[in-house]
Amino acid sequence: MSDTLRRRALDLLSRREYSRAELARKLTRLGKDAEAAADAAELDALDNTLDADESIDLSQADADAAEIPASLSDTVNALLDELAETGWQSDQRFAEMWIQAHGRRHGAMRLQQDLRQRGIPAELIQAALAEHQAATPEQDELSRARVIWARKFAHPPSNPQERNKQYRFMLSRGFSASVVSKVLAGSSEDA
C-alpha cells in the first residue's frame, strides 16, 4: 500500500506543485479506493468459500474497518513528512508558485483566500505575498487593479448601475474596497 501511495505521490508531484493538504486528500482518497477494492475482493473470496450454514463474526470485521482509516492516515502523514524532508513537496514553494501564476489577475485578498483553501498556513501566505511584492515593486496592488480594470472595461462607468457592476467585478478579483474606489475614481478623471 505505501509503495502505491509513494508512486502516486511522486507521479502527482512530477506534474505540478501540490500543497500538503491537497496531496493528503488525493492520497487518502487513493488509499480508501484501494482498500475498498481489496475488501470487495476479499468478501467475494470469502463468500465463495462459506457454506450456507457458516457465519461470519461481524464484530471483528467492524473493528478491522475502524482501524483502517487511522492506519491509512498515519501512512499518508509519514509519506508526506518524507516527501517534505526530501524536498519533493513544499508548502512554501507551492505558495510562491501560486502567487506568481495568479498574482497578475487577482488581488491580495483573493490570493490569500485561494491559498487558505488549499491548506497553506497564514504565515507562509504572508511571507510569499511579501516576497512577491518585493520582487515586483512596479506591480503594486493599485497598478495591478488598474490594468485589470482597463482590460475588462473600455470606459468609465456612466451610471450608478455600471459603477456597481465594475465595483463588484473588481471586488470579486480580490482587490480591497479602497483600491477599487481609487481605480474607479481615477477612471472617471481620465475620461
C-alpha positions as CSV (number, residue, x, y, z in Angstrom):
1,M,0.0,0.0,0.0
2,S,2.7,2.5,0.9
3,D,4.6,1.8,-2.3
4,T,1.5,2.5,-4.3
5,L,0.9,5.7,-2.4
6,R,4.5,6.8,-2.8
7,R,4.4,6.1,-6.6
8,R,1.2,8.1,-6.9
9,A,2.5,11.0,-4.8
10,L,5.7,11.2,-7.0
11,D,3.6,11.0,-10.1
12,L,1.4,13.8,-9.0
13,L,4.3,16.0,-7.8
14,S,6.2,15.4,-11.1
15,R,3.3,17.2,-12.9
16,R,2.8,20.2,-10.7
17,E,3.2,21.5,-7.2
18,Y,0.6,20.5,-4.5
19,S,0.1,21.8,-1.0
20,R,0.4,19.2,1.7
21,A,-3.3,19.3,2.4
22,E,-4.2,18.8,-1.3
23,L,-1.8,15.9,-1.6
24,A,-3.1,14.3,1.6
25,R,-6.6,14.4,0.3
26,K,-5.6,12.8,-3.0
27,L,-3.6,10.1,-1.4
28,T,-6.2,9.4,1.3
29,R,-8.8,9.0,-1.5
30,L,-6.5,6.7,-3.4
31,G,-5.8,4.6,-0.3
32,K,-9.5,4.3,0.5
33,D,-10.3,3.3,-3.0
34,A,-7.5,0.6,-2.9
35,E,-8.7,-0.7,0.4
36,A,-12.3,-0.8,-0.8
37,A,-11.2,-2.8,-3.8
38,A,-9.2,-5.2,-1.6
39,D,-12.2,-5.5,0.8
40,A,-14.5,-6.3,-2.1
41,A,-12.2,-8.9,-3.5
42,E,-11.8,-10.4,0.0
43,L,-15.6,-10.5,0.5
44,D,-16.1,-12.2,-2.8
45,A,-13.5,-14.8,-2.0
46,L,-15.0,-15.3,1.5
47,D,-18.5,-15.6,0.0
48,N,-17.3,-18.3,-2.3
49,T,-15.8,-20.3,0.5
50,L,-18.6,-20.1,3.0
51,D,-21.2,-22.8,3.2
52,A,-24.8,-21.8,3.8
53,D,-24.7,-22.7,7.5
54,E,-21.4,-20.9,8.3
55,S,-21.4,-17.5,9.8
56,I,-19.0,-14.5,10.0
57,D,-18.0,-12.7,13.2
58,L,-19.2,-9.2,12.2
59,S,-17.8,-7.6,15.4
60,Q,-14.3,-8.4,14.3
61,A,-15.0,-7.1,10.8
62,D,-16.2,-3.8,12.2
63,A,-13.1,-3.5,14.4
64,D,-10.9,-4.1,11.4
65,A,-12.8,-1.5,9.4
66,A,-12.4,1.1,12.2
67,E,-8.6,0.6,12.2
68,I,-8.1,1.2,8.5
69,P,-8.6,5.0,8.4
70,A,-6.2,5.5,11.3
71,S,-3.5,3.4,9.8
72,L,-4.1,5.0,6.4
73,S,-3.9,8.5,7.9
74,D,-0.6,7.5,9.6
75,T,0.8,6.1,6.4
76,V,-0.2,9.2,4.4
77,N,1.3,11.6,7.1
78,A,4.5,9.6,7.2
79,L,4.8,9.7,3.5
80,L,4.1,13.5,3.4
81,D,6.7,14.1,6.0
82,E,9.3,12.1,4.0
83,L,8.4,14.0,0.8
84,A,8.8,17.3,2.6
85,E,12.2,16.3,4.1
86,T,13.5,15.2,0.7
87,G,12.2,18.4,-1.0
88,W,9.6,16.9,-3.3
89,Q,6.8,18.7,-1.5
90,S,6.9,22.2,0.0
91,D,4.0,24.4,1.0
92,Q,6.3,27.5,0.8
93,R,7.2,26.7,-2.8
94,F,3.6,25.9,-3.6
95,A,2.5,29.3,-2.2
96,E,5.2,31.2,-4.1
97,M,4.4,29.5,-7.4
98,W,0.6,30.0,-6.9
99,I,1.1,33.8,-6.3
100,Q,3.5,34.1,-9.2
101,A,1.0,32.3,-11.5
102,H,-2.2,34.1,-10.3
103,G,-0.8,37.4,-9.0
104,R,-1.4,39.4,-12.2
105,R,-5.1,38.5,-12.4
106,H,-6.1,38.8,-8.7
107,G,-5.7,41.0,-5.7
108,A,-4.0,40.0,-2.4
109,M,-7.3,39.1,-0.7
110,R,-8.2,36.6,-3.4
111,L,-4.7,35.1,-3.4
112,Q,-4.9,34.7,0.4
113,Q,-8.3,33.1,0.2
114,D,-7.2,30.6,-2.5
115,L,-4.1,29.6,-0.6
116,R,-6.0,29.2,2.7
117,Q,-8.5,26.9,0.8
118,R,-5.5,24.8,-0.3
119,G,-4.3,24.4,3.3
120,I,-1.4,26.8,3.4
121,P,-0.6,28.3,6.8
122,A,-1.2,32.0,7.2
123,E,2.4,32.8,8.0
124,L,3.6,31.1,4.7
125,I,1.0,33.1,2.8
126,Q,2.1,36.4,4.2
127,A,5.7,35.6,3.6
128,A,5.1,34.6,0.0
129,L,3.0,37.7,-0.6
130,A,5.7,39.9,0.9
131,E,8.4,38.2,-1.2
132,H,6.3,38.7,-4.4
133,Q,5.8,42.3,-3.6
134,A,9.5,42.8,-3.0
135,A,10.3,41.0,-6.3
136,T,7.9,43.1,-8.3
137,P,7.7,46.6,-6.8
138,E,6.5,48.1,-10.0
139,Q,3.3,46.0,-9.7
140,D,1.7,47.2,-6.6
141,E,-1.9,46.4,-5.8
142,L,-3.3,49.6,-7.3
143,S,-1.4,49.3,-10.6
144,R,-2.5,45.7,-11.0
145,A,-6.1,46.7,-10.3
146,R,-5.9,49.5,-12.9
147,V,-4.5,47.1,-15.5
148,I,-7.3,44.5,-14.8
149,W,-10.0,47.2,-14.9
150,A,-8.7,48.6,-18.2
151,R,-8.6,45.2,-19.8
152,K,-12.2,44.4,-18.8
153,F,-13.9,47.8,-19.2
154,A,-13.2,50.1,-22.1
155,H,-14.8,53.2,-20.5
156,P,-15.6,54.6,-17.1
157,P,-19.0,53.9,-15.5
158,S,-21.6,56.2,-17.0
159,N,-24.3,55.5,-14.4
160,P,-24.6,54.0,-10.9
161,Q,-25.6,50.6,-12.2
162,E,-22.5,50.4,-14.4
163,R,-20.3,51.7,-11.5
164,N,-21.8,49.0,-9.2
165,K,-21.1,46.3,-11.8
166,Q,-17.5,47.4,-12.2
167,Y,-17.1,47.7,-8.4
168,R,-18.4,44.1,-7.9
169,F,-16.2,42.8,-10.6
170,M,-13.0,44.3,-9.1
171,L,-14.0,43.1,-5.6
172,S,-14.5,39.5,-7.0
173,R,-10.9,39.7,-8.2
174,G,-9.8,40.2,-4.7
175,F,-9.0,43.9,-4.5
176,S,-9.8,45.8,-1.4
177,A,-12.7,48.4,-1.5
178,S,-10.2,51.3,-1.1
179,V,-8.2,50.1,-4.1
180,V,-11.3,49.6,-6.2
181,S,-12.6,53.1,-5.2
182,K,-9.3,54.6,-6.3
183,V,-9.4,52.8,-9.6
184,L,-12.9,53.9,-10.4
185,A,-12.2,57.4,-9.3
186,G,-9.1,57.5,-11.5
187,S,-11.0,56.1,-14.4
188,S,-13.6,59.0,-14.1
189,E,-10.8,61.6,-14.1
190,D,-9.2,60.0,-17.2
191,A,-12.4,60.4,-19.2
